[in-house]
Amino acid sequence: PGMSFDTEQKPMRMTTVTVEAPASLEDAAFWPVSKLSRLIRSRRISSVDLTTMYLNRLKKYGPRLECTVTLTEERAMRQARQADEEIAAGKYRGPLHGIPWGAKDLLAVKGYKTTWGAMPYKDQMIDVDATVVQKLDEAGAVLIGKLTLGALAMGDVWYGGKTRNPWDETLEQGSSGSSAGPGAATSAGLVGFSIGTETLGSIVSPSTRNGVTGLRPTYGRVSRYGAMALSWSMDKIGPMCRSVEDCALVFDAIYGPDGRDATLEELPFNWDAELDISTLRIGYYRSAFEAERENNPTGKANDEAVVAKLRGMGIDLIPIELPDEIDLRAIRFILSVESAAAFDELTRSGRDELLVRQTGGSWPNTFRKARMVPAVEYVQANRVRTIVMQHMAEVMKQVDVYVTPSYGGNNLLLTNLTGHPAVCLPNGFNDNGAPTSISFVGNLFGEAEMLAVAKAYQDATDFHLQYPKLEG
């Protein structure tokens, strides 16, 4: 209440780049959409050839990384042929036209299984296309595969195995979750981009682990129709890509009301790649940067280097602190209660015993325990959450965007409870050569400004241009 937003829809402004065709199409596997789209539009490469290349990579590396549930090859080739025909006829739909992508397998697609990564649902068929899938179809994007998620959107263990981090040469480390497949596949150059979801870190965490750029939009921005429900008041859908601008291009195609998800707001997203960020108030979460991290000194050094880089770019960073009057762990059970309600039938039926993970903190026991939470306490927790939202609104009056260590302080839990958008992107590597990340957080419905600041930082570094070396 009391907030005002820009309601004027403006034309999208992309970065102008000159792109030469690669010597081998395989060389373009790790290119961002912003470059691939130039080649597709100019017809220097065809969508059919690009799709075939990515499908071959999915077939080759997908089993090793355990990141693919289902290839949608027939659908993909049909879409790719249609894209080439339309572009040849001068009917170019935009920067995603002809670009292959992968969907986290909690998004329904007609004619294909939607497994939610969980044994009880491994043969589930849902006869609808999720709104996100429909919107990407309308943008001309080519769906080539349904990618893994930790069972029922937790972790990286699914009914078929454990999704692997392509940066780990031994392929023993998991890719983190729950958007495990989108993180691994995007990082390994198996798709042009992917779609993940976040309730409490499921885009930020795998984006960090896999060294990709992930956008968690404002709550109420992207329709969840046709997506698995985990927490109705916290679930968010967003892109996982190889650059900040790619996230903007994909988000531009998928946001907005659809008449099905009643939580959505009708507000524009005006992407301007050339936005003058000197007009924005940019903050930094001071205590999170200053906090000691004995177990992760490299991560602290990489985060501090981000602050130094931003200041070197002429940005006068404003120190801020996030609301800490309330211990947010005390209301975190909102997620547990809502997820238990979402999977009430699974628990009652006893089929929760089919889930691979059965530890104390895994879903089956979380669902069972959540049934013991009194309704009064759930209501009281949400009343406290409203107070937290009000406190956060006061903080955000000071800045338009702030930068934070991705797991700094209470930022991740706080912003998932308040619904604020975040973009997580690579900011270096640790002593083991694994990616680290930094996050930028925007005001409610302030994705355009947030992404513009993140892009400015990313353009001044090259961490996003490095990718894992897969054998074979």
C-alpha positions in Angstrom: 0.0 0.0 0.0 1.1 3.5 -0.8 3.7 2.4 -3.5 3.5 3.9 -7.0 4.9 2.3 -10.1 5.7 3.3 -13.7 2.8 2.2 -15.8 4.1 3.3 -19.2 5.1 0.6 -21.6 8.2 1.5 -23.6 10.1 -0.2 -26.4 12.7 -2.7 -25.4 16.3 -1.5 -26.1 18.9 -4.3 -26.5 22.6 -4.0 -26.7 23.8 -3.5 -30.3 26.5 -6.1 -31.1 28.2 -7.3 -34.2 28.5 -11.0 -34.4 30.4 -13.2 -36.8 29.3 -16.7 -37.6 31.4 -19.3 -35.7 33.8 -21.5 -37.6 31.9 -24.5 -36.1 28.4 -24.4 -34.7 29.7 -26.2 -31.7 31.8 -23.2 -30.9 28.5 -21.2 -30.3 27.3 -23.7 -27.6 28.2 -21.3 -24.8 27.2 -18.1 -26.6 24.5 -15.9 -24.9 21.1 -15.5 -26.5 22.0 -11.9 -27.3 24.6 -13.2 -29.8 22.8 -16.3 -31.0 19.7 -14.3 -31.9 21.7 -12.1 -34.2 22.9 -15.1 -36.2 19.4 -16.6 -36.3 17.8 -13.3 -37.5 20.4 -12.7 -40.2 20.0 -16.4 -41.2 23.7 -17.0 -40.9 22.7 -20.1 -38.9 19.4 -21.9 -38.9 17.3 -22.8 -35.9 17.2 -26.4 -37.2 21.0 -26.6 -37.1 21.3 -24.8 -33.7 18.6 -27.1 -32.3 20.3 -30.2 -33.6 23.6 -29.1 -32.1 22.1 -28.5 -28.7 20.1 -31.8 -28.8 23.3 -33.7 -29.7 25.0 -32.1 -26.7 22.1 -33.0 -24.4 22.3 -36.6 -25.6 26.1 -36.6 -25.1 26.5 -34.8 -21.8 23.0 -35.0 -20.3 23.4 -38.6 -19.0 26.8 -37.7 -17.5 25.4 -34.7 -15.7 22.1 -36.5 -14.9 20.4 -33.2 -15.8 17.8 -34.3 -18.3 14.5 -36.0 -17.6 12.9 -36.0 -21.1 14.1 -34.8 -24.5 11.3 -33.1 -26.5 13.0 -33.8 -29.8 10.0 -34.1 -32.1 8.4 -31.0 -30.7 11.7 -29.1 -30.9 12.4 -30.0 -34.6 8.9 -29.0 -35.5 9.3 -25.6 -33.8 12.8 -25.1 -35.3 11.5 -25.8 -38.9 8.6 -23.4 -38.3 11.0 -20.7 -37.0 13.2 -21.0 -40.0 10.3 -20.7 -42.3 8.9 -17.7 -40.6 12.2 -15.9 -40.5 12.8 -16.6 -44.1 9.3 -15.0 -44.8 10.2 -11.9 -42.8 8.1 -12.8 -39.8 10.7 -12.4 -37.1 9.1 -12.6 -33.6 12.0 -11.3 -31.5 15.3 -12.2 -29.8 14.1 -15.7 -28.7 12.8 -16.7 -32.1 14.5 -20.0 -33.0 16.5 -20.3 -29.7 16.6 -23.7 -28.0 15.7 -23.8 -24.3 15.1 -26.2 -21.4 12.3 -26.3 -18.9 12.6 -27.3 -15.2 10.4 -30.4 -15.1 7.8 -28.9 -12.9 6.4 -27.0 -15.9 3.6 -28.9 -17.7 4.0 -29.6 -21.5 1.3 -31.3 -23.4 2.3 -34.8 -24.7 5.3 -35.1 -22.3 5.7 -36.3 -18.8 5.9 -33.8 -16.0 7.6 -35.7 -13.2 8.4 -33.0 -10.6 11.6 -35.0 -10.2 9.9 -37.4 -7.8 9.2 -41.1 -7.9 5.5 -40.9 -7.1 5.0 -38.7 -10.2 7.6 -40.1 -12.6 4.9 -41.2 -15.1 2.6 -38.2 -14.6 1.0 -36.6 -17.7 -0.6 -33.2 -17.4 -2.6 -32.2 -20.5 -1.8 -28.5 -20.5 1.0 -26.2 -21.5 2.2 -24.1 -18.6 1.7 -20.3 -19.3 5.5 -19.9 -19.4 5.7 -22.6 -22.0 2.9 -21.0 -24.0 4.6 -17.5 -23.8 7.9 -18.9 -25.0 6.1 -20.7 -27.8 4.6 -17.4 -28.8 8.1 -15.8 -28.7 9.3 -18.5 -31.1 11.6 -20.3 -28.7 12.3 -24.0 -29.2 11.8 -26.3 -26.3 14.4 -29.1 -26.5 14.2 -30.8 -23.1 12.7 -31.1 -19.7 15.4 -30.7 -17.1 15.9 -32.2 -13.7 14.9 -30.8 -10.3 15.5 -32.1 -6.8 12.4 -34.2 -5.9 9.4 -31.8 -5.4 11.8 -28.8 -5.7 14.4 -29.6 -3.0 18.1 -30.1 -3.6 19.6 -31.9 -6.6 18.6 -35.5 -5.9 15.8 -36.7 -8.2 14.3 -40.1 -8.8 16.8 -40.9 -11.5 20.0 -39.9 -9.6 21.9 -36.7 -8.6 22.4 -33.9 -11.0 26.1 -33.0 -11.3 28.0 -29.8 -11.3 29.9 -29.5 -14.7 32.6 -27.4 -13.1 33.6 -30.4 -10.9 36.1 -32.5 -13.0 35.2 -35.6 -11.0 31.5 -35.0 -11.5 30.9 -36.1 -7.9 29.6 -32.7 -6.6 25.9 -32.0 -7.1 24.7 -29.0 -9.1 22.7 -27.7 -6.1 19.0 -27.1 -6.3 16.3 -27.3 -6.7 16.7 -25.9 -10.3 19.5 -28.4 -10.7 19.0 -29.3 -14.3 18.6 -25.8 -15.6 21.8 -24.7 -13.8 23.9 -27.6 -15.1 22.5 -27.6 -18.6 22.9 -23.9 -19.1 26.4 -23.9 -17.6 27.5 -26.9 -19.8 26.2 -25.3 -23.0 23.4 -27.9 -23.5 20.7 -25.2 -24.0 20.5 -21.6 -25.1 18.8 -20.7 -21.8 16.5 -22.4 -19.2 13.7 -21.7 -16.9 13.9 -22.4 -13.2 11.9 -21.6 -10.1 12.6 -20.3 -6.6 10.8 -20.5 -3.4 13.8 -20.1 -1.1 17.0 -20.1 -3.0 16.3 -22.5 -5.9 17.5 -20.1 -8.6 20.2 -18.4 -6.6 21.8 -21.6 -5.3 22.2 -23.5 -8.5 23.2 -20.3 -10.4 26.0 -19.9 -7.9 27.1 -23.5 -8.0 27.0 -23.7 -11.8 28.4 -20.2 -12.6 25.3 -19.0 -14.5 23.2 -15.8 -14.2 19.8 -16.4 -12.7 16.9 -14.0 -12.3 14.3 -14.4 -9.5 11.5 -11.9 -10.4 9.2 -10.0 -8.1 6.5 -12.2 -6.6 3.4 -11.7 -8.8 5.3 -11.1 -12.1 5.3 -14.5 -13.9 2.3 -16.8 -14.1 2.6 -20.2 -12.3 -0.3 -21.7 -14.2 0.8 -25.3 -15.2 3.7 -25.3 -12.7 3.9 -27.5 -9.6 2.8 -25.6 -6.5 5.0 -25.8 -3.5 4.3 -22.5 -1.6 1.5 -20.4 -3.1 2.8 -17.2 -1.4 6.4 -17.7 -2.2 6.8 -19.6 -5.5 8.4 -17.6 -8.4 9.5 -18.5 -11.9 12.5 -17.0 -13.7 15.2 -17.5 -16.3 18.7 -19.0 -15.9 21.0 -17.8 -18.6 24.6 -17.0 -19.5 24.3 -13.3 -19.1 22.2 -10.6 -17.4 20.9 -9.3 -20.7 19.7 -12.8 -21.6 17.7 -12.9 -18.4 16.1 -9.6 -19.4 15.2 -10.9 -22.9 13.7 -14.1 -21.5 11.9 -12.3 -18.7 10.4 -9.8 -21.3 8.8 -12.8 -23.0 7.3 -14.5 -19.9 6.1 -11.9 -17.5 2.6 -10.4 -17.1 -1.0 -11.5 -16.4 -2.5 -14.5 -18.1 -6.0 -14.5 -16.6 -5.2 -17.7 -14.7 -2.8 -16.8 -11.9 -4.7 -14.3 -9.8 -1.5 -13.1 -8.0 -0.2 -11.2 -11.1 0.1 -7.5 -11.4 -0.3 -5.6 -14.7 2.9 -3.5 -14.7 5.4 -3.0 -17.6 9.0 -4.2 -17.8 11.0 -1.7 -19.8 14.4 -3.2 -20.6 16.9 -0.6 -21.6 20.4 -2.0 -22.0 21.9 1.5 -22.3 20.2 2.9 -19.1 22.3 5.5 -17.4 22.8 3.9 -14.0 24.3 7.1 -12.6 20.6 8.2 -12.2 20.0 5.3 -9.8 20.6 5.1 -6.0 22.7 2.0 -5.5 23.3 0.6 -2.1 25.3 -2.2 -0.5 24.4 -4.4 2.4 27.3 -3.3 4.5 27.3 -5.7 7.5 27.0 -8.7 5.1 30.1 -7.6 3.3 32.0 -6.9 6.5 31.0 -10.2 8.2 33.8 -12.7 8.7 33.7 -15.9 6.8 36.3 -18.2 8.2 35.2 -21.1 6.1 35.0 -19.1 2.9 37.7 -16.4 2.8 37.9 -16.5 -1.0 34.2 -15.8 -1.3 34.6 -12.8 1.0 37.5 -11.5 -1.1 35.5 -11.9 -4.3 32.6 -10.1 -2.8 34.8 -7.2 -1.6 36.3 -7.0 -5.1 32.7 -6.4 -6.4 32.3 -3.4 -4.2 35.7 -2.1 -5.3 34.8 -2.6 -8.9 31.5 -0.8 -8.6 33.3 2.1 -6.9 35.9 2.1 -9.6 33.0 2.5 -12.1 32.1 5.7 -10.4 29.2 4.4 -8.3 28.8 6.1 -4.9 27.5 3.1 -3.0 25.0 3.9 -0.2 25.4 1.7 2.9 22.2 0.0 4.0 21.1 -2.6 6.6 18.2 -4.9 6.1 15.5 -5.4 8.8 16.8 -7.6 11.6 14.4 -6.8 14.4 12.7 -10.2 13.8 14.5 -13.5 13.6 13.1 -14.7 10.3 13.9 -18.3 11.1 10.9 -18.1 13.4 8.5 -17.7 10.5 10.3 -19.8 7.9 7.7 -22.6 8.7 5.3 -20.7 6.5 6.9 -22.5 3.6 6.7 -25.9 5.3 3.0 -25.5 6.1 2.1 -24.4 2.6 4.1 -27.2 1.0 2.5 -29.7 3.3 -0.9 -28.4 2.1 0.2 -28.6 -1.5 1.2 -32.3 -1.0 -1.5 -33.2 1.5 -2.8 -36.0 -0.7 0.7 -37.5 -1.1 1.2 -37.6 2.7 -2.3 -39.0 3.4 -1.9 -41.7 0.7 1.4 -43.0 2.2 3.1 -42.7 -1.3 5.5 -40.2 0.3 7.5 -43.3 1.2 8.4 -43.6 -2.5 10.5 -40.4 -2.4 14.2 -41.1 -2.6 15.2 -38.9 0.2 13.8 -39.8 3.6 16.0 -37.9 6.1 14.7 -35.8 8.9 14.9 -32.5 6.9 13.6 -33.9 3.6 10.1 -33.4 2.3 8.3 -36.5 3.6 9.1 -35.7 7.2 8.8 -32.0 6.7 5.2 -32.6 5.4 4.4 -34.8 8.3 5.7 -32.4 10.9 4.0 -29.4 9.3 0.6 -31.0 9.9 1.3 -30.4 13.7 1.6 -26.6 13.3 -1.5 -24.9 14.8 -3.5 -22.8 12.4 -3.2 -19.9 14.8 0.6 -20.0 14.6 0.5 -20.0 10.8 -1.7 -16.9 10.8 0.4 -15.2 13.3 3.6 -15.9 11.3 2.0 -14.3 8.3 1.0 -11.2 10.3 4.7 -10.9 11.4 5.7 -11.4 7.7 3.5 -8.3 6.9 5.4 -6.3 9.4 8.7 -7.5 7.9 7.4 -6.4 4.4 6.7 -2.9 5.9 10.2 -2.7 7.4 11.7 -3.7 4.1 9.7 -1.1 2.2 11.2 1.6 4.5 14.7 0.3 3.7 14.0 0.4 0.0 13.0 4.1 0.2 16.8 4.7 0.4 17.9 2.9 -2.7 16.7 1.6 -6.1 19.0 -1.4 -6.1 21.5 -2.8 -3.6 24.3 -5.4 -4.0 24.8 -8.2 -1.5 26.7 -11.4 -1.0 24.3 -14.0 -2.3 24.1 -15.7 1.0 24.9 -12.6 3.1 23.1 -12.0 6.4 19.4 -12.6 6.2 19.1 -11.4 2.6 18.0 -14.6 0.9 15.3 -15.6 3.3 14.1 -12.0 3.8 13.7 -11.2 0.1 11.9 -14.5 -0.6 9.5 -13.7 2.1 8.9 -10.1 1.0 8.8 -10.9 -2.7 11.7 -8.7 -3.9 13.5 -9.5 -7.1 17.1 -10.6 -7.3 19.7 -11.4 -10.0 22.6 -13.7 -9.1 25.7 -13.7 -11.3 29.3 -15.0 -11.3 31.9 -12.8 -9.5 34.9 -15.1 -9.5 36.2 -18.5 -8.4 37.2 -20.1 -5.1 40.5 -21.9 -4.3 39.1 -25.1 -5.9 38.3 -23.3 -9.1 34.5 -23.4 -8.5 32.4 -20.4 -9.3 31.2 -17.9 -6.7 28.5 -15.3 -7.1 27.1 -11.9 -6.1 23.5 -10.8 -6.1 21.8 -7.5 -6.9 18.3 -6.9 -5.3 15.8 -4.4 -6.7 12.7 -2.8 -5.5 9.3 -4.5 -6.1 8.7 -4.6 -9.8 12.1 -2.9 -10.3 13.7 -5.7 -12.5 14.7 -3.3 -15.3 16.8 -1.0 -13.0 18.2 -4.0 -11.1 19.3 -5.8 -14.2 20.8 -2.6 -15.7 23.1 -2.3 -12.7 24.0 -6.0 -12.7 24.7 -5.7 -16.5 27.0 -2.8 -16.0 29.0 -4.8 -13.5 29.0 -7.9 -15.7 30.1 -5.9 -18.7 33.1 -4.7 -16.6 34.2 -8.3 -15.8 34.6 -11.6 -17.7 33.6 -14.2 -15.2 30.4 -15.0 -17.1 32.4 -15.7 -20.3 34.3 -18.6 -18.6 32.7 -22.1 -18.8 33.5 -25.6 -17.6 35.6 -27.9 -19.8 33.8 -31.1 -20.4 35.8 -34.1 -21.6 34.9 -35.9 -24.8 
